[in-house]
Amino acid sequence: MITASLNAYILLSVLLFAIGFLGVIVRKNTLAIYISLELMLVASTLALVAFSRYNGTMDGNVFVFFILTVAAAEVAVGLAIIVALFRKRMTVQVDELNALKN
């Protein structure tokens, strides 16, 4: 069995985080931005689990459990906000959403 090193997990985590960050910067659709933010959150949890396994403790796993619990609530609230924006403005494009205009 081939086991991956800590560097491989951290490299994967950095790659996922960079893809998510690029998605937040480049995308104009609020759903795509939201998915990119969730990808960044998963990348950080992967790094926490990798460091936890490397150190031989369960601290990172406990943090990940709480992060995923909060992320579930975040998904519900975030999607509700996106649906409310769509119902009011009939668009999910970020460049067309302006809170100062009616």
C-alpha positions in Angstrom: 0.0 0.0 0.0 1.3 3.4 -0.9 0.8 6.1 1.7 0.8 9.8 0.8 3.1 12.1 2.7 2.1 15.3 4.5 3.5 17.3 1.6 1.1 15.6 -0.8 -1.9 16.4 1.3 -0.8 20.0 1.8 -0.1 20.4 -1.9 -3.6 19.1 -2.7 -5.0 21.4 -0.1 -3.2 24.4 -1.5 -4.3 23.5 -5.1 -8.0 23.2 -4.0 -7.8 26.5 -2.2 -6.2 28.2 -5.2 -8.9 26.8 -7.5 -11.6 28.0 -5.1 -10.0 31.5 -4.7 -9.7 31.8 -8.5 -13.3 30.8 -8.8 -14.3 33.6 -6.4 -12.3 36.2 -8.2 -13.2 35.2 -11.8 -16.9 34.1 -11.6 -19.9 36.4 -11.9 -22.6 34.0 -10.8 -23.4 34.0 -7.1 -23.9 30.2 -7.1 -20.5 29.6 -8.7 -18.9 31.9 -6.2 -20.7 30.1 -3.3 -19.4 26.7 -4.6 -15.9 28.2 -4.8 -16.1 29.4 -1.2 -17.2 25.9 -0.2 -14.2 24.4 -2.1 -11.9 26.7 -0.1 -13.5 25.5 3.1 -13.0 21.9 2.2 -9.3 22.7 1.3 -8.7 24.1 4.8 -10.4 21.1 6.5 -8.2 18.8 4.4 -5.1 20.6 5.7 -6.4 20.4 9.3 -6.9 16.6 9.0 -3.5 16.2 7.3 -1.7 18.0 10.1 -3.7 16.2 12.7 -2.7 12.8 11.2 0.9 13.9 11.0 1.0 15.0 14.6 -0.8 11.9 15.8 -3.6 13.8 17.5 -7.3 14.1 17.1 -7.4 17.9 17.4 -7.7 18.6 13.7 -10.5 16.0 13.3 -12.5 17.7 16.1 -12.1 21.1 14.4 -13.2 19.6 11.1 -16.3 18.2 12.8 -17.3 21.6 14.0 -16.4 23.3 10.8 -18.6 21.0 8.8 -21.4 21.5 11.3 -21.2 25.3 10.8 -20.8 24.8 7.1 -24.1 22.9 6.9 -25.9 25.9 8.5 -24.0 28.3 6.2 -25.2 26.4 3.2 -28.8 26.7 4.3 -28.5 30.5 5.0 -26.4 31.2 1.9 -28.8 29.4 -0.5 -31.8 31.2 1.2 -30.1 34.5 0.6 -29.3 33.6 -3.1 -32.9 32.5 -3.6 -34.2 35.7 -2.1 -32.0 37.8 -4.3 -33.1 35.9 -7.3 -36.8 36.4 -6.4 -36.3 40.1 -5.9 -33.9 40.9 -8.8 -34.5 38.0 -11.2 -30.8 37.5 -11.6 -27.9 35.8 -9.8 -25.2 37.7 -11.7 -23.0 39.6 -9.2 -22.3 42.6 -11.6 -26.1 43.2 -11.9 -26.8 43.1 -8.2 -26.4 46.5 -6.6 -27.8 47.0 -3.1 -27.9 50.8 -3.5 -30.3 50.7 -6.4 -33.9 49.6 -6.4 
